[in-house]
């Protein structure tokens, strides 16, 4: 199942287009998606693809527009840890992106002053309450996956001793997600997906999620051991090597640039950038 926020209404995406969930008797409010998740799964299996109508991709919004908690993980791929000059962490390194930064899979992002960098990431979407989940059951609260970008303004992120990551990663538009919530049963192996990020057509990041140091079940166990997880919480699971501030010379996103973030089986996001007014 692929459920999207299409101009503020829940829609099932098929190969032929989109079907408004209200056609199946469901509440089309994106905030209601997790209360209806299991019923939507059952309904989606019987939807006639011919019932889908074409839609404009520009109408796609953040599939979870107002998450209560947004967790993010640093240095979760060995090549990225190495390029940053660190040894592999022995436990997940967690920070947060404030929910006000969450935006959809397309459009234009305003660039604040500084050095704005890219970080393509798999995002695990929590759909069921979870607390103190053992790792062997770590997939259980995760109902869907989606594509994410952990956009980062590096000067703000790295200011101070110790550095405080969250503000530099939470400017408006710095948490793109989408294009849809893809249920785990729609993927042959949700633990092994190809990630690719391009900047103006050049591949700047490429890896597979199976190369995470801490895979999704370990992250869910680690987070839920401390914080009760709620339906709609997002977990940005870390980025592979290739970020701009670790290049020689450094490279950052500029006005007019186009960033494409793609994950196998989940789809892609496309954003352009302009100087903040």
N, C-alpha and C positions, 0 to 999 in steps of 0.2 A: 504494500500500500504506500502511495505517495500522496500525502496531504499537504496542501499549500494554503497560504494566506493570500487570497487573490482579491486585491482591492478591499481588504477588510472582511472578507467572507471565506469560510473554510470551503475548499474545493478539492475533490479527488482528481489527481492528474493521471491521465492515461496516454497511450501513444497517439490518440486521436484528438486530445484536447483536455477539457476540464468539465467536471460534473459538480454542480453545487450540492453540498451535502444536505441542504434542505429538501432536495428531491427524494432523499431517503428518509425524511422525517426527522432529521437531526438539527440541532441548534447550530447555525452557521457562524456564531461568534468564535473567533480563534481562541478566546480564553476558555471555551468549553471543551476543547479538543480532548483533553486527558480524561475528563469525566466520562466521555463517550468512547474512549479509545477501543476497547474490546468489541463494542457493538459496531463501530465503524469498520474494524477489521473484517468482521463477519459480513457486513453489508457490501464492502468493496469487492469481495470475492465474487459476488453475483452481478455486479454492474455490467451492463452491456456497453462495450466500448463505443458502439454506434451512438450512444446517448450523449457522448462528450461533444462539446462545442469548442471551436478555436478560441484562444485567448491571447491577450497581449502580454508578453513577458515583462513589459514595463509595469504591469499591475501587480506583480509579485511583491509581497511585503515580507518582513521577518516572520517566519513561521511561528515563533514564540515571541510576540512583540513586547511582552512585559514580564520577563522571568523575575522571580523573587531573588534567586541566587545565581551568580555567574562565577564559576570557579575556573581557574586557568592553571596550567602546569608548565613550569620552566624546565629546560634542558632534558627533555624526555626522549631525545634521539642521540645516540652516541656521537655521530659526526657533528651535530650541532653543539653538543657539550664541548667537543674537542676544538671546534672553531672559535668558541667563546673563551677558551683557555682554562676549562675546568675538567676535573675528573668526573667520571660517572657518579651521579648522586646515589646514596644508599637508600634513600626514601624519596617519594615525590616531593618536589618543591612547588608549593602552592601559593598563588596570589589570587586576586580577584579583579575582574573588569566590572565596573559599576554598571548596573542595568540600563542606565540612561544612554549608554553608548551603542546599544544594540540597534541595528538597522537591517535593511533587507538585502537581497542578492544583486541589486543593480542600482544604478544612479550615480550621482556625483557627491564626492566627499570633500568638505572644506579642509584645506591644509592649514593647521596652525603654524606659527613661527617655529623653526627648529628643524629637526631631522626625522622625517616620517618614514618608517620602515614597514616592510611586509612580513607576514608570518602566516602561511596557509596552515590550517589545522582541521583535523577531524573533531567534530563536536558531538558528544554523547548527550542525548536528551533524556532526562529522567521523567518517567511517566507514572511512577507509583511511589508512595511514601516509603522511605528506606532509612533505617538506623541500625548501625552495627551489623552490616551485611558481611558475611564471610566471603573471602575472595572466590571460593568455588561457586558462589551464587551471585557474583558481581554483575553478570549480565541481566539478572532478573528485573531490577528496577528500570533498566534502560529499554525504552520502547521504540526508539528511533535514533537515527544518525542524520547529521546534516553537515554541510560545508561551512567552515568559519574562517575568518581572517582576524588575527590578533594584531591589528594595526597599532603601531607603537611610535610615539614621539620620543626619541632616545635621550634628548637632553633632559626633559622632565623626568623620564623614567629613571635615569641614572644619577640624578642630582641627590646630594646628601650622602652621609656616611652613617649607617648603611643606606643603600639606595631604597627608595620606596616605589615599587613598580606600578601600583594600581592607577594613580592619576595620569601618568604618561601614556597609559593604555586605554583611557576612558574619555578622550575627547569625543564630541558628537560625531557619530558615524564610524567610530573606531571598532565596532563589534559587528561587522556584517555577517549574516547567517542566511542560509537557504540553499537552493531555491525551494526545498520542500523537506518535510519530515518523511524519511524513508524507513519503513518498518524493517526490523531485522530479518524477517522471513522473506524479504524481497531481495536479499543479498546472499550469494553462494557462501561467502565467508566474511562475516562482518568484522573479523579481526585482521583481515589482510586485504587492504584497499590501496590502490595507487594514488598518491597525491602529486599534483603538479601546479606550479605557480609560474605565470609568465608576466613580465613587465614589458609593455610595448612590443610584444611578440617574442621576446627572448626568454627562454626557460631559465628561471633563477632558482627554483627549488623543485626537486623530484625525489621521491622516496616511496616507501610502502609503510602502512601503519603497523604491519607485523614486526617492524624494526623498532618499535617503541621500547624503551627500557622498562616502563611500567605500563602494561596494556590496560585496557578499559576496566576489566574486573578488579585489577589491583587498585586502580584509582578510586573506583566506587567503594571498595572496602576501606581504603585509607580515609577518604573524605567522610564516609558515613560512620566511621568509628568515633568521630568528633561531632560532626554537624548532621542533624536530621536532614535528609534530602526530601524535597517536595516536588510534586508533579510540576513540570515546566522548568525546573532547574537545568542549567546548561553547564557542561564540563568541556572546556577547551583543552584538548589533550596534549598539546605541545606541538612544536614546529620542527621540521627537519632542517638540515644545513642549507646555507645559501642566502641568509639574510644580508641586508645591505651594509649594516654597520660592521660586519666582520669581513668585508671584502677589502682588497687592496687594488686601487683606491676605494674608499667607501662610496657607496651609491645609495641615494635616497629617492623617494617619490617626489616628483615635481609637478607643477601645474601642466595640465594637458596629458599627463601619462594615463595609460590604461592598464589596469591590473586585472588579470584573469586567474581565478582560483578554482581548481577542478579536482574532484575526487571521484574515482572509479565507482560507478553504480549510484552515485548521489547527485551528479550534475555539476554545474559550474555557476560561478558568480562573476560578474563583470562590472568593474567600477572605474570611473574616471575621477580626476582630481582637479581642484582649482584652489587658488589662494583664498584664504578666509577673508570675507569682507571686512 
